[in-house]
Amino acid sequence: MTRNVKQLFDLTGKTALVTGGSRGLGLQLAQSLGEAGARIMLSSRKAADLQASAAELKAAGIDVQWMAADCADEKDIQRLGAETLKAFGHVDILVNNAGAAWGAPAEDHPIDAWDKVMNLNVRGYFILSQYIGKHSMIPRHSGSIINVASIAGLGGNPSGMKTVAYNTSKAAVINFTRALAGEWGEHGIRVNAICPGFFPSKMTAGTLKAMGEDVLASHAPLRRLGDDEDLKGLALLYASDAGKHITGQWLAVDGGVSCISGG
């Protein structure tokens, strides 16, 4: 029997691991999946932030646990994967969101800062996806991996933006998504990416202050920045059976910026 829309989007009984989930976009993504019925393992580097965010989710009726881990560190990533599987038994949905940015002119960009961005934004995504894929999703022939990229990965920088490592890393995330989707489709695993535009967050605070929220919003056809609801619908589509025939795709959630900037 064909399921109705509510049934297709329902995540009751599913488990989700969300990295970088203690604030900002990661917390919004965790809220979306939890509100649809999924159990959540929330992770970031700082225990105090996680504790506060988990309390917020629990107050909203979401079943959540948390674990502090550094997703730039291979041993910590594997520990996170192992402890999540120990707690939940399996992972149906993996959200790779932990990330870092660095602003510097390309000619003066510190190499260690380049490595920091790449290790967290690309290498960390791969290692955790590999672990969860190998130990949970491939054996179960099922799973959804959601990689948080950025419209910064769709092209170069506008004047005044000097984030060459970040842009490069997010372009890598988009093609990592495509490559992994092509390889793991035979295992019933879907891999998709979200490319947010400007959302107010700790990571974008410096840019928003320097360029002005009104100026940045004016660049979008919708004349607004992203808010605390704007990623929820796409995340739920990717994670649920409503998107069971979607894989290897990216979608910009940016108020239309990429449609006029050539992304």
PyMOL commands that set and color helices and strands:
alter all, ss='L'
color gray80, all
select helices_A, chain A and resi 5-9+24-35+47-59+74-88+106-108+111-140+151-154+164-187+205-211+213-218+232-239+241-243+257-261
alter helices_A, ss='H'
color red, helices_A
select strands_A, chain A and resi 15-19+39-44+64-68+93-96+143-148+189-196+250-253
alter strands_A, ss='S'
color yellow, strands_A
deselect
rebuild
show_as cartoon
